Amino acid sequence: MSEPVIGNLRPHTWDSEQSVAYEAAIEAINGVVGAYSGLIAAAESSPGTEGVIAEYRRLRAECQQERKALKAEDTENVARVRAAYAARLRELTETGA
């Protein structure tokens, strides 16, 4: 019989405060990803916006990569990401990019 998958998981070393900050940072990134998705959808209905769409897709992919790389135990980076993405989301939603 094989070992259960849970037996291969590493223990998590972050505390509840780090966990909450990490989740908030992930939500901030998700908000920006969603904003770019909305901008892409809006631009797709306009002719001649291929370049803009490509740039939004590139920026959205960067967000997704940063989300994937984010580690809860990296407290300083989590705080930086949370603040930066919250500001970017405000900028995107206030100006419509």
C-alpha positions as CSV (number, residue, x, y, z in Angstrom):
1,M,0.0,0.0,0.0
2,S,1.3,3.4,-0.8
3,E,1.8,6.3,1.6
4,P,-1.0,8.9,1.7
5,V,-0.3,12.2,-0.1
6,I,-0.6,14.1,3.2
7,G,2.5,12.2,4.5
8,N,4.6,14.0,1.9
9,L,3.5,17.5,2.8
10,R,6.0,19.8,4.5
11,P,4.9,21.4,7.7
12,H,4.0,25.1,7.5
13,T,6.0,27.4,9.6
14,W,4.0,30.7,9.5
15,D,1.7,32.0,12.2
16,S,-1.9,33.2,11.9
17,E,-0.8,36.8,11.3
18,Q,1.4,35.8,8.5
19,S,-1.3,33.6,7.1
20,V,-3.9,36.5,7.1
21,A,-1.4,38.9,5.5
22,Y,-0.5,36.3,2.8
23,E,-4.2,35.7,2.0
24,A,-4.8,39.4,1.8
25,A,-1.8,39.7,-0.6
26,I,-3.2,36.9,-2.7
27,E,-6.6,38.6,-2.8
28,A,-5.0,41.9,-3.9
29,I,-3.2,40.1,-6.7
30,N,-6.5,38.3,-7.7
31,G,-8.2,41.7,-7.8
32,V,-5.6,43.0,-10.2
33,V,-5.8,39.9,-12.4
34,G,-9.6,40.3,-12.5
35,A,-9.2,44.0,-13.4
36,Y,-6.9,43.1,-16.3
37,S,-9.3,40.4,-17.4
38,G,-12.1,43.0,-17.5
39,L,-9.9,45.4,-19.5
40,I,-9.0,42.7,-21.9
41,A,-12.7,41.8,-22.4
42,A,-13.6,45.5,-23.0
43,A,-10.7,46.0,-25.4
44,E,-11.6,42.9,-27.4
45,S,-14.8,44.6,-28.5
46,S,-12.9,47.5,-30.1
47,P,-11.0,47.2,-33.4
48,G,-7.3,48.0,-33.5
49,T,-6.6,47.2,-29.8
50,E,-4.5,44.1,-30.4
51,G,-1.4,45.8,-28.9
52,V,-3.3,47.0,-25.8
53,I,-4.8,43.5,-25.3
54,A,-1.3,41.9,-25.6
55,E,0.0,44.3,-23.0
56,Y,-2.9,43.7,-20.6
57,R,-2.3,39.9,-21.1
58,R,1.4,40.3,-20.4
59,L,0.7,42.3,-17.2
60,R,-1.9,39.8,-16.1
61,A,0.6,37.0,-16.6
62,E,3.2,38.8,-14.5
63,C,0.6,39.1,-11.7
64,Q,-0.1,35.4,-12.0
65,Q,3.6,34.6,-11.8
66,E,4.1,36.8,-8.7
67,R,1.1,35.1,-7.1
68,K,2.6,31.7,-7.8
69,A,6.0,32.7,-6.3
70,L,4.6,34.4,-3.2
71,K,5.6,32.6,0.1
72,A,3.6,33.2,3.3
73,E,6.8,33.1,5.4
74,D,8.4,35.9,3.4
75,T,6.7,38.6,5.6
76,E,8.5,41.6,4.0
77,N,7.7,40.6,0.5
78,V,4.1,39.7,1.4
79,A,3.7,43.2,2.8
80,R,5.2,44.8,-0.3
81,V,3.1,42.8,-2.6
82,R,-0.1,43.5,-0.7
83,A,0.5,47.3,-0.7
84,A,1.7,47.4,-4.3
85,Y,-1.3,45.4,-5.7
86,A,-3.8,47.2,-3.6
87,A,-2.5,50.5,-5.0
88,R,-2.5,49.1,-8.6
89,L,-6.1,47.8,-8.2
90,R,-7.2,51.3,-7.0
91,E,-5.4,52.8,-10.0
92,L,-6.9,50.4,-12.5
93,T,-10.5,50.7,-11.1
94,E,-10.4,54.5,-10.7
95,T,-9.0,55.3,-14.1
96,G,-10.1,52.3,-16.1
97,A,-6.5,51.9,-17.0
